[in-house]
Amino acid sequence: MRNKILVLITAALLAISSYPSRTSALPFTSIQILIDVGHGGVDSGTTYGTLHEKDINLQVAKELYRQLTEAGFKTALNRSEDIALSDDNRWLKIRSRHLRDLAQRRNLAQVIDPQMMLSLHVNWSTDSKRRGPLVLYQTNEQSYMLAQLLQNSLNRYAGTKHKPVKGKTYYMLRHNYCPSVIIEMGFISNAQDRAEMTSPAGQKKIAQAIREAVSEYVTLTGEMTVEQKVEESLWQDLVDRLENHF
């Protein structure tokens, strides 16, 4: 019980310390965004030579945090350095470090109670020609809408035409307390994606594409409660009309 209380206090302090004061960029909004920085510490994620996914995720997350806070959003990171969140999980008594890491991320999200969660990751494929960002969504309308806007914005940045994918089997998407998506920012196995994701200029463009989509989502929806089922045709029609407008 003591360990669980400590986890809750730590998460609350993380949330408070990560929320910026009001900026002049946009009027104050109650939207609270949690950036889930994939992997960390002993868990490097996917790799290419000496490049580690965990480092790319953190670099882009910090840039995204900067851009979102400057835009007026209250934003938090669940890690701001190279650490494994599983090390902080002493309440789940299982041997799997991976499951302890995922459980700690989800527990922090429940405590912080954000209105949106963006989970940043890097993709990999045996086909080095595969490239471009890919967004995975939950089976609820808000997550699908957010994923559509993010995918379209990232497609414009990357020059791709991918569609968002329903991420049924992903642990971080199996909840209903806030709209959440997993953003696979590109393929570390592709030279073009790799160059973009590891350069400061490329990281800034990726963060900008995400920030613009988040702003579009808030403009279109305001604050929305999570529905249990997704009506993809309704949101697809709205997104298509938005795309044609621009």
N, C-alpha and C positions, 0 to 999 in steps of 0.2 A: 504493500500500500504506500509506504514511504517513497519507494522508487517511482511509482506512478505519479504521485503528487509532485515530485521533483521534475519529472518530464513535463507535466502541465505548466509548472512555473517557468521552466526554461523556455518552452514554446511561447508562452505569453510575453516574456521579456524579449524574445526574438522578434515577435510581431510588433511590439511597441517601438523597439529601437530601430526597426527597419522602415517605419512609416515616416515619410518626409512631411515637412510643414507645407502649407498651401503655397502654390507658386502662382505667378501671374500669367502662365501660359493658358490655363483653362480655369473656369469656375470650379470651386471645390466640389468633388463628387464623392459619394459614399462607396463607390466601387473599390474593393480591396482585392488586389491581385497577388497571388502567391506564385513565384517562379520556382518550380521544382528543378533543381540542377542535377541532372542525371549522373549517377555513379559517384566516384570520389574515394580517396584513400587507397586501400588495397584493391579496390574494384576499379580498374582502369577503363572498363567498357571496351568497345571495339578499338583496334589499334591498326596503325600502318607504320612500320618501321619504328621510329622513336616517338611518333605522334600518338597521343592517347585521347580517346573520346572525352574522358573526364575533364581534361584541361580545356578542350574546345568548348564544352558545355559551360564551364565556369566563366571563360572569357566572354562569350556571347551573353551569358546571363547578367554579368556585371554591366555590360553596355546596354542591354535591354532595361535593366533596373534604372540606369541613369536616364534613358530616354523616357521611360514611363513616368518617373517621378518629376522630370522637367515638364511633362505634359499635364501634371496635376493629379496623377493617380497615386493612391496609397498602395505601396508595393512592398513585398517582403521576399527575401531569398531564404531557402531552407538550408543553404550552406554558402558561405562566402570565402571559403578556403578549401584546400585539398584534404578533406576529411571524409571518413566513412561514417554515415549516419547510423550504421549498425552498431558502432561502438557506444552510442548513447542509449541504445535499446537494451536495458537490463530487466525489463518487465516481461518480455516474451521469452519463455523458457523453452527454446528450441535450438538445435545445433546449427541450423542453416543460417549462415551469415547473410545470404541474399534475401531470405524471407524476413529476417530481423530488420534489414535495411528498408525494405519496402513497407513493412509495418510501421516503422518509425516515421517514414515520410507521410504515410496516410494519417497517422495519429497526430502529427504536427498540423496537418491540414485541417483536421477536425477541431483542434484546439484553437487555431488561429481564425477559423471560420471565414475564409475568403469568399468572395462572390465569383471568383474565377481562378482556375489553376492552369498554368502553362508549364508543361513538363518538357524540358529541352534534352534532345538526344541527337546522336549521329548514326547514320545508317552505314551498312556495308553489304557488298554483293560480290559473288564470284565473277560476275560480269563487270569488268572495269568500265564499260560504256554506259552503264546505268548511272543516272545522275538526277539531281534535283531534289527539292524538299518534298516531304510527304507528311500530311497531318492525319492523325488517327483520332476518332471521336467516340463518345459514349452513345448509348441508345437513349438519348433524350433530345428534345428539340433544340434546347439552348446550346448543347455541345455541338450538335450537327451544324447549326447556324454559325457558331464561332469557327468551326473547322472549315466551313465553306469560305468564309471571309479570309481566314488565314491562308488557306490554300491558294485562293485567287491572288492575294497580295504577294505571296512568295513566288507564285508562277510568273507574275509580272517581273519580279526582280530577277528570277533565274532564267526566264525565257523558256519555261516548260509548260505542259498542259496536263499535269496530274490532277486526279480527283481525290478528295479525302477518302479515307478507308475506315470502316467501322472496326474498332479495336476491341472485340468481344473478350479476348482472352487475357488482356493486359490488366494486371492487378491494380495499377494506379487509376484505372478507369472504372473499376467495379465499385462504385459508390454513388450516392445521389445527393450529397450535401452541397455541391456546387458544380456548375458546368466546367468540365475539364477536357483538355486535349493533350496528346503527345505530339510534339513537333520534331520530326526527324529532319534536321536542317540541311542534310545533304549526305552524299556517299563519300566516306573517307577513302574508299577504293577507287574513286574517280578523280583524275588529276585536276580537272576544272573545279569541281566541288571542293576538293581538298585545298586548293590554292585560295578559294574564296573564304572558306571557314577558318583558315589559319592566318589570314592577313587582317590587320586592324581595319582597313577600308572595307573589306568584305564582311567582317563581323558587324560593322556599323550598318551596312546595307541590310543584312539579315535582321538585325534588331529593329531597324526602321520599318521594314516590311511587316514585322509582327506588330509593332506599335501602331501603325496605320490601320491594320485590321482590327485591333482591339478598340481603337477610337470609333471605327465604323460600327462595330458591334454595339457599343454603348449608345451611339447616336440613334441606331435603328431600334434598339430594344429597351433601353433604360434598364431598370432593375427587374429581372424576371425570376420567377420561381421555377424550380426544376420539375419538368414533367417526366413521367415514367416511360412513355413511348414516344418515338420520333415519327413525325409525319414528313418524310423527306421531300415529297413532292411540293408541299407548301413552301418550305424554306428554299428549295431549289428554284422555284418560280420567282421568289423575292430576290434571291441572289442574282439570277440571270437578268432580271430587270435592272438591278443596281449596276451590274457589269455593263449592260448596254447603255446605261445613262452616262457612264464615264467613257 
